[in-house]
């Protein structure tokens, strides 16, 4: 499975819950959407107006639903996406 990109923000309770619920070896790259680089990437992927956390993987996007994101990651992409 390719790396999964997850956009987060400091102080985001759902983001913290997601991070704390995943194994350390999960194929995840976290991007802080409040940094200059993070804002640029989030803008490019059009996720700045979404509820956080936002997951992107192989053209799939899940926004604001940390439990659904967790299921997707642990199920290796079996979860349906919007």
C-alpha positions, 0 to 999 in steps of 0.5 A, spaced: 500 500 500 502 506 498 503 512 503 497 515 506 497 522 507 493 525 513 492 533 514 492 535 521 492 541 525 494 543 532 489 542 537 484 538 533 481 533 538 479 528 532 486 529 529 489 527 536 485 521 537 486 518 530 494 519 531 493 515 538 489 510 535 494 507 529 500 503 530 507 506 529 508 502 523 502 505 519 503 507 512 501 514 514 504 521 512 502 526 517 502 534 514 500 539 519 496 544 515 498 550 519 505 550 516 507 554 510 509 547 506 502 544 509 498 550 507 501 549 500 499 542 500 493 542 503 491 548 498 493 544 492 489 538 494 483 543 496 482 540 503 483 547 507 476 548 507 474 541 510 473 538 517 480 535 519 483 530 519 483 529 512 485 523 509 488 522 501 490 516 498 489 513 491 484 518 489 480 517 495 478 522 500 475 522 507 474 528 511 473 529 519 471 522 520 477 519 524 474 513 526 472 512 518 479 514 516 482 509 522 478 503 519 480 505 512 487 505 514 487 498 518 483 495 513 488 497 507 483 501 503 477 496 504 472 502 506 468 506 501 470 513 501 467 520 499 
